[in-house]
Each structure stands twice: as structure tokens, then as C-alpha cells.
Amino acid sequence: MTLSEKIAYCRKKAGLSQEELAAQVGVSRQAVSKWELGDASPDIGKLLALAKAFGVTTDWLLSEEGPAQEEGPTPDPANAPPTAEHTWVDSVPGAVGRLLRQYGWLFGLRMAIGGGLFAAFGFVMRAMMNPFARTADRFMAGSSFGYPGDIVWTDEAGNILGQTGGMSVSSPVSIISGFVIAVGLISLVAGIAIAVSLYPKRKGPKE
């Protein structure tokens, strides 16, 4: 059994994700992934941290012995990584939960970027459409027809004295753009909160 296979085996047996193990050892999740794929090997300091996290000896990690030699030792609960954020992520059901567990804080970052772009689109739509809507409002208000459902009062010469009822052209534009902006801002704030809460806390220098 190779070192890379043992790292993957022990991590899964301890119920740790790559991100959690990386936070405990003090490296990036990508470093743990490379260790498990055999593309890189941990240095002596990280090897000691791995042995401590798994509750095994460095001699066993470096040997070719199988997992039977690892059955006895158990991980030290005092060295277990924080589980608060892991717990709430695991409680999220469905596709969103799978995305959170797969991408972690990157899911929140992408959600925040998407929400920001969505909100920006709403602001641009409002800025571009409002002048046209106001022009249409003035045109309709100045016509003898008014808006559908309007009651228009005119004098004997046909001049408009007043009107009531109906909906202006700018009303649906404001409603739609306001909805787009609200959804975008909510996604932006939620994405930032997810990214901050799931971002791994580094305990040592990043490899």
C-alpha cells in the first residue's frame, strides 16, 4: 500500500474531507489532492502532522504495510478539525448541498459573482428603460386616449384637465428591474456569506 493510498484511506476512514484535512495539516486542499493522486509527497513536517491527525505512526505511513496495521490506533479527538461549518453544509439537502460539499467556498464565490452581475443587469435595465418609459408616459398623458382604464377630463376645446386610473408605462419597468436587482443583491450577500464561512482557516504556510 503506497503513501498516497494510505493518505486517502486514512482520511476517508477518519471521515474527513480533503479541505478539512488540509486545514488541520496546514496546507491547501490542492496539496492534499496531489498527495492522494501520487503527484506529490508531503515533507517531513507535514508527514508528522498527517500521522498525528490519523492517529498512526510515520513509520507505518512510509512502509508498504496494508491497513491491517492501522486498525489499532484511533485519531485523537483533541486534534480533530472544527466541525461547525461541516455540520451545516452536510445538513443542506439536494443539488445545492452536493455543490456546497464539492466546491466549498468556491460555490459561494461563484454565487456572489453571479448575484452581482444579475443586480448590475437590473440597474442597467432600469437606467436604459426609464427614459423611454417616461417619454411614453408623457405621450400617453398628452393624448386624448390616456391609458387603458383612465378617466380623462377635457374642456370644450379638447384640452386635458385631468385624468385618473390606469397604469403608467414606467410602472412595470420599475417592478421588473426592482425584482432583478433584489434577487441579484440577495444572491450577492448570500454568496459572500457562504464563501466567508467555508473558506479554510490556514494553520500554517500554504504549499
C-alpha positions in Angstrom: 0.0 0.0 0.0 1.6 3.3 -1.1 1.8 6.5 0.8 -0.8 8.2 -1.4 -3.2 5.3 -0.9 -2.7 5.4 2.8 -3.4 9.1 3.0 -6.6 8.7 1.1 -7.6 5.6 3.1 -6.9 7.2 6.5 -8.7 10.4 5.5 -11.8 8.6 4.5 -11.7 6.3 7.5 -11.5 9.4 9.8 -14.5 10.9 8.0 -12.5 14.0 6.8 -12.9 15.9 3.6 -9.8 17.0 1.7 -10.5 20.5 2.8 -10.8 19.6 6.4 -7.6 17.6 6.4 -5.8 20.4 4.6 -6.9 22.9 7.3 -5.7 20.6 10.0 -2.3 19.9 8.5 -1.8 23.5 7.3 -1.8 23.1 3.5 -4.1 23.7 0.6 -6.8 21.3 -0.5 -5.0 21.0 -3.8 -1.9 19.8 -1.9 -3.9 17.0 -0.3 -5.3 16.1 -3.6 -1.8 15.8 -5.1 -0.7 13.6 -2.2 -3.6 11.2 -2.7 -3.0 11.1 -6.5 0.7 10.5 -6.0 1.7 13.6 -7.9 3.5 15.0 -4.8 4.7 13.8 -1.4 4.4 15.6 1.9 7.6 16.8 3.5 8.7 15.5 6.9 6.8 18.2 8.8 3.6 17.6 7.0 4.1 13.8 7.3 4.3 14.2 11.1 1.1 16.3 11.1 -0.7 13.6 9.0 0.4 10.8 11.3 -0.9 12.8 14.3 -4.2 13.6 12.5 -4.8 9.9 11.6 -3.5 8.5 14.9 -0.9 6.4 13.2 2.9 6.3 13.1 5.1 7.9 10.4 6.8 4.5 10.1 3.5 2.9 9.1 2.7 5.7 6.6 6.1 5.3 4.9 6.0 1.5 4.9 4.3 -0.7 2.4 2.1 -2.4 5.0 -1.6 -2.7 4.5 -4.4 -1.1 6.5 -4.5 -4.0 9.0 -1.6 -2.3 10.8 -3.6 0.8 11.1 -6.7 -0.7 12.8 -5.4 -0.3 16.3 -4.7 3.5 16.6 -7.6 5.9 16.5 -7.4 9.6 15.8 -7.0 11.9 18.8 -10.3 13.9 19.2 -8.3 16.8 20.6 -6.7 17.2 17.2 -10.0 17.0 15.2 -10.7 20.0 13.0 -13.6 22.3 13.7 -16.9 20.7 12.5 -19.3 23.6 12.9 -19.3 24.6 9.2 -19.0 21.0 8.1 -22.2 20.2 10.0 -24.4 22.9 8.4 -23.1 22.0 4.9 -24.0 18.4 5.5 -27.5 19.4 6.5 -28.2 21.1 3.2 -30.2 18.7 1.0 -30.4 18.2 -2.7 -28.3 19.6 -5.5 -27.3 22.7 -3.5 -25.9 20.5 -0.8 -23.9 18.5 -3.2 -22.5 21.6 -4.8 -21.5 23.0 -1.4 -19.7 19.8 -0.5 -18.0 19.6 -3.8 -16.9 23.1 -4.3 -16.9 24.6 -0.8 -16.2 28.3 -0.6 -15.8 28.5 -4.4 -19.6 27.8 -4.7 -20.2 30.9 -2.6 -17.8 33.0 -4.6 -19.5 32.0 -7.9 -22.9 32.7 -6.4 -21.7 36.1 -5.3 -20.3 37.0 -8.7 -23.5 35.8 -10.4 -25.6 37.8 -8.0 -23.5 40.9 -8.6 -23.9 40.6 -12.3 -27.6 40.0 -12.0 -28.0 43.1 -9.9 -25.9 45.1 -12.3 -28.1 44.0 -15.1 -31.2 45.2 -13.2 -29.6 48.6 -12.6 -28.6 48.9 -16.3 -32.1 47.8 -17.4 -33.7 50.4 -15.2 -31.3 53.2 -16.4 -31.9 52.3 -20.0 -35.6 51.8 -19.9 -36.7 54.6 -17.6 -36.1 57.4 -20.1 -38.2 55.5 -22.7 -40.9 54.8 -20.2 -41.1 58.4 -19.1 -41.3 59.5 -22.7 -44.1 57.0 -23.3 -45.9 58.2 -20.2 -45.8 61.9 -21.3 -47.0 60.8 -24.8 -49.9 58.8 -23.4 -50.8 61.5 -20.9 -50.8 64.1 -23.6 -53.0 62.1 -26.0 -56.8 62.2 -26.0 -56.9 58.5 -25.2 -54.9 58.3 -22.0 -54.0 55.0 -20.5 -56.4 52.0 -20.6 -58.8 52.4 -17.8 -58.1 56.1 -17.4 -60.9 58.6 -16.9 -59.9 61.8 -18.8 -61.5 65.2 -18.2 -61.3 67.7 -21.1 -62.7 71.1 -21.7 -64.8 72.2 -24.7 -61.6 72.8 -26.7 -60.3 69.2 -26.1 -57.6 70.3 -23.6 -56.9 67.7 -20.9 -57.9 69.0 -17.5 -57.1 65.8 -15.6 -57.2 62.0 -15.5 -57.2 59.2 -13.1 -56.8 55.4 -13.1 -54.7 53.2 -15.4 -51.1 52.1 -15.1 -48.1 54.1 -16.5 -45.5 52.5 -18.8 -42.8 53.1 -16.2 -44.6 51.0 -13.6 -43.9 47.5 -15.0 -40.3 48.6 -15.9 -39.7 49.6 -12.2 -41.3 46.5 -10.9 -39.3 44.1 -13.2 -36.0 45.9 -12.7 -36.6 46.1 -9.0 -37.2 42.4 -8.8 -34.0 41.6 -10.8 -32.0 44.0 -8.5 -33.4 42.4 -5.4 -32.7 38.9 -6.5 -29.2 39.8 -7.5 -28.4 41.6 -4.2 -29.7 38.7 -2.2 -27.6 36.2 -4.2 -24.6 38.5 -3.8 -24.9 38.7 0.0 -25.7 35.0 0.4 -22.7 34.1 -1.8 -20.3 36.2 0.2 -21.6 34.8 3.5 -21.2 31.2 2.2 -17.7 31.9 0.8 -16.5 33.5 4.1 -18.0 30.7 6.3 -16.5 27.9 4.2 -13.1 29.5 3.4 -10.5 27.2 5.0 -8.7 28.6 8.0 -4.9 28.2 7.5 -2.9 26.9 10.4 0.4 27.1 8.6 2.2 28.2 5.4 0.4 27.3 2.2 2.3 24.9 0.0 
